[in-house]
Amino acid sequence: MTELSRETKETQISVKLELYGQGSSSINTGVGFLDHMLEAFSKHSHINLEVTCKGDTHIDDHHSVEDVAIVIGQALKKELYPIKNIERYGNATVVMDEASVTCDLDISNRPFLVFEMPMEGKVGTFDVELVEEFFRALTFNASMTVHLICNRGVNKHHRIEASFKALAVALRRGVTINENSGIPSTKGVL
C-alpha cells in the first residue's frame, strides 16, 4: 500500500492506494461527481483507494480535481514501478446505455495521453472540461500511455463514467500478474 499527501495553498490531499485490492474505497474530495467517478474507478480496477481533499471549491473544482489526479497518479507510479511480471498492456471498452468508451493503455514509464471525448457544459455543477484535466494529470504522474476514445454517446454522465470504468478495467488487465513476462520489454527496462 502506498500513502501520499500533498499540500498547497489551494488543496490538502491524502491518498492511500493498494494496487492489488478488492476495489474498496473511501472517497471525499469535496467534489461529488468526482467522488462518484473515483468510487467506480476503484470498484472496477480492484484498487483499494482512500482519498480526502480539502480544496478551494469556493473558487471552482479545478484545483481539487487536478491535484487529486496528481496524487493518485504518483501513488500508482510507486505501486507500478519498477515493472516486473505483469502483462503491461491493457484495453477495455465499457458501455453505459448509449455510450461506449475505449481505453488502451501501456504501463510504459512514458507518459502520454490521447483524449478523444469532445464535450462541453456541466454534469450537475461539475465542469466536464475537468475530465480531460483529471486524466492528463493522472496519466503523466503515473507515467503511463493512455488512449481514451469515446466511440459514441450523448449523455455526458454516461460518457464520463464509461471513461473512468474503461481506464479501470484496462489498468486491471495491464497489471495482471504474469510470472513468465519478467520485465515486459525488449529493452530489458521500463
N, C-alpha and C positions, 0 to 999 in steps of 0.2 A: 504494500500500500504506500502511496505517495501522498504526503501532506505538504501543501504550499500556501503561502499567504502573500498578498500584495497590498500595499497601502500607498495611495497617492492623495493629493488634495481633493480628488474627485470621487475616489472609491476606496473602500476597505473590503478585501475579499479573502476568504479562506476556502480551500478546496481539499477534499480527501478523495482519492481515486484509487480503486483497485481494479486493474485490468481484467483479471480472471475472477469475476464475481458471479453474483446471481441476478444482477440487474436491479438491486435495491437502491433507492435514492431518498435523499432528504434535501430539498432544494428550496432556497428562499433568497431570491435575487432582488426583490422589490419590484420586479417586472413580471407580472402574472403570466403573460403569454410566453415569455422566455422560460419561466418555471415549468410550464406545461410541455414545452419542446424538450427541455433537458430531462424531464421525467421519462418522456418517450424514448429519447436517445439512450438513457441508462437501461431502460427495460429491454430494448431490442438489441443493444450491444452486449448485454450481460455484464456491463461495467457497473460496479458499485460506486456511487457518486454522491458526495455530500458537498453542497455549495451554499455559502452565505455571502451576501453582498449588501453593504450599505453604501448607496451611491447618491449622487446629486440628481435624483429623478425629478426634483422640483424644476430643474432646467429642461431636461428631457431624458430619454432612456439610453442615449448613445454611449456615454461613458461606461455605464453599467454593463451593457450588452457586450461591447468590445473588450472591456477589461476582464469580464468573466471568461470570455473565449480565450484570452491570452493565458490566463492561469490554468484553465483546463488543458489547453494545448501544451503548456510547459509540463504539467503533470503527466500527460500522455507521453511526452518525449522521454521523461525519466523512466516511465514504465516500459517503453518500447525499445530503447537503445541501451547497450549495443544489441543489434538484431541477431538472433540465432534461433534456429529450429522452429521457425514459423513459416506459414505459406507466403507471406509478404504482400501478395496481390489480393484484392477483394473487389467484389462487384455485386450490386443488388439493384433491382428495380422494385419500387414499392408503389402500390396503387392505393388510393383512398377515393372511393367512389369514382368520379370522373377524372381525377388527377392521377398522373403517373410521372414519377421522377426516378432517374437512374443515377447511381453513384458508382464510379470506378475509382479505385484508389491504389496507390503504391506506397508502401511504408518504406520509403526510399532514402530518407535523410536528405532529400532535395525538395524544398517547399515550392509548391506551385498550385494555383487554383484556377480552374476553368469553371465559371459560373454562368450558366445559360438558363436563367429563370427570370425573364423580364416581368416586372410588376411594379405598381406604384400604389400609393394610398396607405390605408391602415387596415389592420385587423383589430377591432375594438379601438384601443388607444395606441396600439403598437404600430410604429412606422415600419412598413415592410422593407424599406431600403436597408434596415439594420440587419436583415438576414444575411446579405452578402458580406457586410462588415464582420458579422459573427464568424462566418465560415472562413473568411480570409485570415482573421486573427488566429483562429484555431489551427488552420492548416499550416500557417507559417511558423507558429510556435511549436507545433508537434513535428515539424519537418517531414511532412507527407506531401505527396502529389494527390490532389483530389479533383475529379471532374464531376460536377453536379449539373445534370441536364434535365430540364422539365420537358417531358415528351408531349404532354397535353394537360389540360385542366383549366377550369375557370375560377373555381373557388380558391381564394388566396390562402385561407386557413388550411385547406386540404393540400395545396401545393407545398406550402412551407412545412407542414407536419410530415408529408411524404419525404421531403428532402432530409429532415433530421433522422427519420427512420431508415432511409436508404443509406445514409452515411453510417448509421449504427450497424446495420446488417453487413454492409461491405467491410467495415472495420472488424467486426466479429469474425468474419470469414478470413480476413487478412492475417489475424493474429492466431488463427488455428495452429495448434502445435503440430509440427511435422518433424520428428526426430531425424528423418533422412535428409532434411534440407540443409543442415549445418548453417552456414552463412549463405542465404539465398541470393548470391550474386556471383557472376563470372569474374568480377574484380577481386573477390575474396574479402571485401569490406563494404559496409554501407554506413 
